Amino acid sequence: MQSLSTILLLSVFIYSAVVASAQKFDNYKLGASVHPRKHKFSLTPVADQIKMNSKGHWQMDSDQDKIPDDVEKNGYSVYWQIMGSFTWHEAAEDAIQRGGFIATVPTEEAHYKILSIIKERKSSWLGGHDQTKQNRWEWITGEKWGFSKWAKAEPNNYGGPEDGLILSFGKDYEYWNDGKISTRCSYILEKVYKTNPFLADSDGDGFQDLVEIKNGFDPNDSNSRPYNNYLLP
């Protein structure tokens, strides 16, 4: 019962954060490209409507910041492998303290983005579970469960209930495994940044959104920005 309550609280917290972020830019309309602090722009080009080709699909990138409009509205995900010894619930709580959540993998693209940031090929928690109803797997964020990378014969509740999702590693391959939520391992942290699709620099601090995201800073906080030795995307 305690596990279910924790999951419900986590889900409400994440949903509230997503709604608040989405409402933040509702007052911007197409073509509203002038930022009230435009004079502070240093790496930000004047916004303009262009099309961006991504994997064969044309996508609008109104502010030319290399993030498609749809991604800015829905959120740009960034991942980290947090090394340590966490149960599934400890990982979920630690992720919230870091401003994110245990990573979800609703698409193959997300799967490969996560693999690209792996520091050590060691078992790591993901944000999937079947604690609400046995054998009905769901993401901690409530996203649709579709893509999966289960190993053969998994999930199998080997030795008793295994209600947490683990990213596991073979010699030259990766797979999903269900694990007991009391198991201790590292986890994958995900943070989602929603930004203004009509402003290349959403917080007006002089750094484009993608520059801040790629360097580990918050593109919506003008006090969170790189100063020296930052990388351009």
N, C-alpha and C positions, 0 to 999 in steps of 0.2 A: 504493500500500500504506500509506503514511504517512497519507493522508487517511482511509482506512478505519479505521485504528487510532485516530486522533483521534476519529472519530465514535463508535466503540465505547466509548472512555473517557468521552466526554461523556455517552453514554446511561447507563452504569453510575453515574456521579456523580449524574445527575438522578434516576434510579430509586431510589438509596439515600436521597437526601434526601426523596423523596416517602414512602417506606416509614417512615423514622424519624419524619416528621411525623405520619403516620397513627397510629403506635403510641403517640404521646405522650398521646393522650386516650382510649385504650382502657379505662382504669379508670373513666371516668365513665359512669354509667348514667342512664336516663331519670328525670328528676325530681331529679337530684343538682345542685341549683342554688345551693347555698351555697358560696361561695368562702372559703377559709381566711383571706383578708385582706379580707373584705367591708367592714370598717370604712373601707377606703381608697377605696371607690367614691364618685365624685363625679358622674359622668355616667351611671352604670349603674343601670338600674331592676332591681327584684327580678325574677328570671327566672320566667316563667310560660309555659304552653303556649298558644299562639294559632295561628291560621292566617293565612297571608299570601297575598294574591292577586297573582300575577305572570304577566302576559300570559295571563290567563284560566285559569291553573292554580292550584289551592290547594296551598300549600306550608307545611309546618310551620316556625315561627320560635319555637322554645321559649324563647329568652332575650330576645326582643323587641328585638334589636339591628339589625333591618332586613336581616339576611343570612339567607336560608333555611337550614335545618339541612343540607340536602344540599350546598349550596354551601360551608358551613363545613367539612363533612367532606371534600369532594372538592377544595376549594381555591378561593379568590377571586383571580382574576387581575387584575393591575394592569399597565399598559403605559406605556412611555416611548419617544419617538423620540430615539435617541442620534445626534446629528449628528457627522459626521466622515468619515474616509476609511479604510474597513476592507475587507479581503478577507472572504470568507464565514468562513474559519477564524479570522481575527483577530477578527471580530465575535463568534463563538462563545466564544472565550477571554475577550474583554473582558466579555461578559455574565456569565460565571461569576465573574469578579473582582468584579462588581457585585452578586453574590448571586442571579442569575437565569439566563436562557437566551434565545436568539433566539426571538422570539414564534412560537407556533404558532397556526394559524387553523382549528381543526377544525369550527367552526360559523359560520353567518352572523352570529350574535350577536357572536362574537369579532371578526369582520371589522369590524363597525360600531363596536365599542368601540375598536378600534385607530384607525379613521378619526377618531374623536372627539378623540384626543390628538395628532394630527399637527400639528407646529409649522410645518413647511415641506413643501410638496408636491414633495419630491425623492425619487428612487429610494432604497429602503431594503430591506435584507436581511430576509427572514423565515426561520423555522427549518425550511424544507422543502428536500429535496435528493433526488437520485437517484444518489448516489455509490456506494451499495452495489450496485445493479443498474440499469443504464441503462434509463430510461423507467419505472421503478417508483418513484414518488415516495412519500416518507415524511416524517414529522415527526421532528425531532431527539429528541423525548420518547418516541417509540414510540406516540403516540396514533393512533387509527384515521384513515386518510385518506379523507375523504368529500366535504366541501364544497370547492369550488374557485372561483376567480375568474379563470381563464385568459383572456387576450385571444384574439381569433380567430386561429387557426393556431398558437397556442402550446400547449405547449412545442414548440420546433422545432430546438434545437441549431444555431442559425444560426452558420455559420462554424466549427463544431467543437463539442465537448462543452460543454454549458451545464448544469452540475449543481447550481446553487444557485437558490433561489426569491427573486425580487425583487418587491416591491410598487412598481408604477410608477404615474405619474399623467399623465392627459391634461388638457386644458383644464378640463373639468367632469366627469371620470369617473376611476375608478381601476381598475387591472387587474393581473393577475399575469403575470410574464414569467420565462422561465428565463434565467439569466445565467452567464457563466464565473465560477468561484469566485475567480479572480484579480482580477475587477472590483472597483473600490473605490467604496464609497458608504456612506451612513449605515445604521443598522439599527434594528429595533424590539426593545426589551428587554421581557421579561415576567418578573414575579415572581409566585409563587403563595403565598398565605397560607392555611394550614389552621388553623382555630381551633375552640375548644370550643363546640359548638352549645347547650350548657346554661349557658354563662356569657357574659353580654354583654361582660364585660371579662376575657378569657382570662388575661392576665398580672397582673391585680390592681393595676394602676398608677393606677387612677382614671379611665381613659379607655376608652370603649367601643371594641370592635374596629374597627368601621366608621369611627369618628372617626380612629383612628390610621392605618388603611389609606388613607383619603382624603387625609390630610395627609402621607403619605410616611413613616410610621413603622411599626415592626414590632409587631404586636399580641400577639406571643408573648415579647416582651422588655421587662421592666418598666423597664429603663434607657433604652429607646427610646420617647420619648413627647413630644407637643407641650407647649409651655409657654405661649407667647403667640401671639395672632393666628391661632389655628387655626379651621378651618371645620367647621361641623356638616354632616353629610350630609343 
